[in-house]
Amino acid sequence: VAGGSPLASRLSEVRSRFPRVETDAFGRRRAFFDNGAGALVLGAAAQAEHETRINFSAEHDSIQEESVEAGRRIEAGRQAVADLLHAPGGDCIVSGESATALLFDLSYALRRELHGNENLVTTQYEHYANASPWLELQARGFVREVRVAPTTEEGRLDLPGLAELVDEKTAVVSVSGASNLFGAITPLSEIRRIVRETEALFVVDAVHLVPHAAVNVAELDVDFLVFSGYKLFSTYGSFLYGKHEQLERLTPYKVKPAPTRPPWKWEHGNRDPAMFAAMNAVVDYLAWLGGDGGARRDAVGRAMRAIRAHEASLSRAMLGGLAGRPGLRLHGPTDGNDLELRAPTFSFTPTSLSPEHVVERLWKDAAVFVRQENFYSRAVEALGVSSVVRASLAHYNSEDEVRTFLEGLDRALA
Ligand SMILES: Cc1ncc(COP(=O)(O)O)c(C=O)c1O
């Protein structure tokens, strides 16, 4: 069994659930290592979306069966997300256009709470989706300052550095659950302890975390957490978990006739039942992966732990070929024995070739799909470069694909 993890022994079964895992739509066999930008879609999610789109396009909230069923699918999707995140119930789950839009919406809702003398704390390794909403609040005078927690040389969050920034004037601490550039997973429980010594709200951008690790919002005691369906094998469209009391208390921008209760009061316009049905299918898939027995949320937790173990094997193999390799500078944690807090996301700068060249050679000569860009990451700016190459794996990737990538990289860098 490759890698020795239980998921590795079921990998062909897992891969068969993803219609485009072996070949692209043009029939080209390729290794897909661009999951952080947008994951491959689960076949069952696309089917659920299609079936719901065809059969339940009638608007929900009327008495006819098709309308009632459209509403049911929305609520079932909310419940699925609640199961995924270990949230108390579907009424804590708000949907929106994207994680970026949901974080902006949250920042608008917070305006009424602010007096202009507060600070907000984020980190150096945020995607701008979790930086610009806060920077805009500062630019428009709603808060005094946005403080940025540093990262270590290895691309991990500097926890004491963050602790120093949080004080009694901190209104929000908003961190990504995992860096989409470095792959470092943020020690959220430790941050929770720091935040809970103050009155600040604890917000997590979990877009890069949710595909790779079990998330338990109740245990983490976060106030808000966002992630995106298209990074989790589903459709576009994103979700915001909010603590019920916070969703009740805050006053988001809304149209007057819209319901005043959460989650609806947070949502702009009508919902798409097909998007919820697709997410429900993803959570069912994860529950299947986690095995029979007990509640769906427990099965999902088991699946995510199996995914972590398999991804750790992949990461070890990736680091074996990338860490300390001449011809490139690897950003992010390099220790193959310390993978507990690491997602299988690897960014690097070639030392004497352009990132464009490496991406092109990997694609044309080795059929490996990686990407180079700035990834909307504040960390790329801090590295002093305009783009990096990123290989971003998911649980359906195999050790064979890692070998293909590393061999292709040897040729690309030669
Ligand atoms: C960590 C992280 N946060 C936020 C986003 C933005 O997500 P969305 O496209 O849903 O706005 C991304 C997208 O790459 C991301 O990687």
PDBQT file of the ligand as one rigid body, heavy atoms in Angstrom, charges set to zero:
ROOT
HETATM    1  C1  LIG A 501      -6.948  31.161   1.810  1.00  0.00    +0.000 C 
HETATM    2  C2  LIG A 501      -7.926  31.743   0.832  1.00  0.00    +0.000 A 
HETATM    3  N1  LIG A 501      -8.840  32.619   1.274  1.00  0.00    +0.000 NA
HETATM    4  C3  LIG A 501      -9.757  33.164   0.459  1.00  0.00    +0.000 A 
HETATM    5  C4  LIG A 501      -9.779  32.866  -0.873  1.00  0.00    +0.000 A 
HETATM    6  C5  LIG A 501     -10.821  33.495  -1.752  1.00  0.00    +0.000 C 
HETATM    7  O1  LIG A 501     -11.867  32.614  -1.979  1.00  0.00    +0.000 OA
HETATM    8  P1  LIG A 501     -13.082  33.039  -2.921  1.00  0.00    +0.000 P 
HETATM    9  O2  LIG A 501     -12.611  32.883  -4.329  1.00  0.00    +0.000 OA
HETATM   10  O3  LIG A 501     -14.194  32.104  -2.577  1.00  0.00    +0.000 OA
HETATM   11  O4  LIG A 501     -13.414  34.443  -2.613  1.00  0.00    +0.000 OA
HETATM   12  C6  LIG A 501      -8.844  31.965  -1.398  1.00  0.00    +0.000 A 
HETATM   13  C7  LIG A 501      -8.818  31.656  -2.835  1.00  0.00    +0.000 C 
HETATM   14  O5  LIG A 501      -7.830  31.218  -3.387  1.00  0.00    +0.000 OA
HETATM   15  C8  LIG A 501      -7.892  31.389  -0.512  1.00  0.00    +0.000 A 
HETATM   16  O6  LIG A 501      -6.974  30.514  -0.954  1.00  0.00    +0.000 OA
ENDROOT
TORSDOF 0
